[in-house]
Amino acid sequence: MINGVLTISPEVHAALSAGRPVVALESTILAHGLPRGDNRTIADTIERTVRDAGAVPATIAVLRGSVRIGLEPADLDLLCSSDQIAKLSIRDVGPALASGVDGATTVASTAALAHRAGIAVFATGGLGGVHRGAADSFDISADLGVIGRTPVAVVCAGVKSILDVAATLEHLETLSVPVLGYRTDAFPGFYLADSGLGVPWRVESAHEVAAIIEARRQLGEQAGVVLANPVSVADQLDPALHDETLASGLQLLAERHITGKDITPALLEHFHTRTHGESLRVNVELVLSNATLAGELAVALAALRADPANPDPAVPEPAAP
């Protein structure tokens, strides 16, 4: 279905029209966050994980002059192999469409475009946030501003530990974005299960989160919800290795004068090299965990909206591809 510059795949459109659960997925992690070869395999695994939870995956990207909500295998092939895929935040989508540039969507643009398509749940790895030294640089990710004005639930493993986590949580509070800890009192730090900071609200089930989202919708709240889902302690990066790698990575940024949007990919590559691939393993583990939880949340939210008197559905069958 084509609506102006928005193209929704038949599968996603059918699910949305029927009120079935759908989970939005970003594409920057595929084009810019994972090694070539591995990224294409992981793309299929993420989508399959959403299906196994009972929801329909909708990976989002800008391709062939259109915003694509739900990608075909050939689209994923292109995203995972081409050197000509731009990284598109929400401010970049219009210029990319007008100029015919293919691009992968960040958290900010994926959340905004998912909402435009009618998708209420979005799974990603880690949220962008307030960068270290932002008091001087004013470097704050567009992710936060978009979530502050877009009613989408973002399932993530907290924010990347390379950021100023405390300042990010303060900024989310200023934007009136509720932060929910999934079965945890600690706000996760992406590679680590515990950033050292707490969460204002703890939730124990996808049904509880769905009830919160629905209550906010009925109140007319326009901000999104951050559902912080920590990587398991068994799967997290060794904390000592993490701290050493982060310190050397920050030194690397200073020596090479890396700033702005180049900071995150540079640090992620440094983590991958310095930890001999351990950071990649953790990244994949947490993304798949978030995809599972997002699928469960989408199922619970669809059931609640379909039958508010009986919001606890049976365990769903995996969604057909």
Secondary structure, 3 states (H helix, E strand, C coil): CEECCEEECHHHHHHHHHCCCEEEECCHHHHHHCCCCHHHHHHHHHHHHHHHCCCEEEEEEEECCEEEECCCHHHHHHHHHCCCCEEECHHHHHHHHHHCCCEEECHHHHHHHHHHHCCCEEECCCECCECCCHHHHCCECHHHHHHHHCCCEEEECEECCCCCHHHHHHHHHHCCCCEEEECCCEEEECCEEEEEEECCEEECCHHHHHHHHHHHHHHCCCCCEEEECCCCCCCCCCHHHHHHHHHHHHHHHHHHCCCHHHHHHHHHHHHHHHCCCHHHHHHHHHHHHHHHHHHHHHHHHHHHHHCCCCCCCCCCCCCCC
